[in-house]
Amino acid sequence: MTGRGRRQPPERGAPPPPPPSPPLALPPSALPPVPPRALPCPAMARARGARGLLAAAALLGFLQASSSFEVEDSSGKICITADLTVAFSVEYKSNGQKEFAHFFLPQNATVEPQSSCGKANTSHPVLVLGFGAGHSLSLNFSEFADKYQVKELVFHYNLSDATLFHNSTTGEVKSVSHRTTIQAYMGTKYRCISPNRVNMKNVNITFSNVTLEAYVVNGTLSTNKTECAEDMVSTTAVVPTTPKQTTSQVPTTSPAPTASPPNPAVGKYNVTGPNGTCVLAYMGLQLNITYVKKDEKMGLDLLNFIPYNTTSSGTCDNTSAFLNLTFEKTRVIFRFALNTSTEKFFLQGVNVSTTLPSEAKVPKFEASNNSMSELRATVGNSYKCSAEENLQVTDKALVNVFNVQIQVFKIDGDKFGAVEECQLDENNMLIPIIVGAALAGLVLIVLIAYLIGRKRSHAGYQTI
């Protein structure tokens, strides 16, 4: 293939960096890219870490850089390369109470032997990264038409690891998996600077500063790239009465600087059942669809629901509830379910149907996902999240909700019950605390260094 460039191999024999201290939670979007440092590599796969920008901050453990990984075939040629930052947030039980563990993919993660370049018609490429006491993250690739994708993301985590899961009630190894929206044209590298969050049961995984390529031919890496939809937002000025925006995605060229679309307005929606209100929801709603245009290029369709032009309806019984929202030619159906053993409600499924712009190759779009476990809270309480949440319907469709507060089944007086904050909001509360502690630590280090230096300078004088 043409249009590819070979990356220079890492230096051999460099000593590996010391194991990092247990990481603290910081949002990947706040972390600057850091130049990598070469590590010793085995015959089949190599992993390279990255050093922190600021030595003092690195000593405090407040910065986390991206890490690079490679998988090679039997002849030593690269078939998968990945440079990325990954942040984990895991909910677990500690002495009967709900706790959260927040950590990054560490710099000393290793490419596991299960990683493979795949074999034609028999198996697909897979990148397996191991770290800590029995944790692993797997990226399973597949190809379709002229593209490749991370078809499935699998995360195994060991609750007996006391360094991450303090006083965990159980010591079992758990596994979660989910489809992703990561995809690129064959012969190009996937590039996404923006955070991309994957929500799974009890686990949130956020990717950022991602550059990866699979199905590399003859070990020659591509110089062309496919930008992710999140980095390809339209620069067209937003007209308040026209919430629908369309932008093109060109795989081999970088777009001009882009502006983010406005957040949708928050609307109030409810469903009334035989026993009164059974669904009460406040939220801003945005539909995000990636589609193929008539010229075979990719397009991105963003649609903000306008509350006063949105109609709501639905039904409910003792264990399930449906909220139907219709705006213009677009309809979104939320399906909620009740877990009777835990007395918690949750979003089980989302169905989407809409009409795409005229440039779309297939104007009618439909998608559904009925195996979700989102927006969970105890019956009688309300789920609340100020941060944006991305509900993945398929690899082509996302439903984004903003400033959501929702309660299902047991609602007294059409008012929300006690609030259960989402994990993302709890994470955001930690950020100013962590940053403040980091700055205080740096100030303390500077002050101590100043006092020591001043004391030594005075010690050099003698009384005459």
Buried (B, 14 or more C-beta within 10 A) or exposed (E): EEEBEEEEEBEEEEEEEEEBEEBBBBBBEEBEBBEBBBBBBEEBBBBBBBBBBEEBBBEBBBBBBBBBBBBBBEEEEBBBBBBBBBBBBBBBBBEEEEBBBBBBBBBBBBBBEEBBBBEEEEEBBBBBBBBBEEBBBBBBBBBEEEBBBBBBBBBBBBBEBEEBBEEBBEEEBBEBBBBBBBBBBBBBBBBBBBBBBBBBBBBBBBBBBBBBBBBBEEBBBBBBBBBBBBBBBBEEEEEEEEBBBBBBBEBBEEBEEBEEBEEBBBBEBBBBBEEEBBBBBBBBBBBBBBBBBEEEEBBBBBBBBBBEEBEBEBBBEEEBBBBBBBBBEBBBBBBBBBBEEEEBBBBBBBBBBBEBEEBBEEEEBEBBBEEBBBBBBBBBBBBBBBBBBBBBBBBBBBBBBBBBBBBBBBBEEEEBBEEBBBBBEBBBEBEEEBEEEBEEBBEEEEEEEEEEEEEEEEEEEEEE
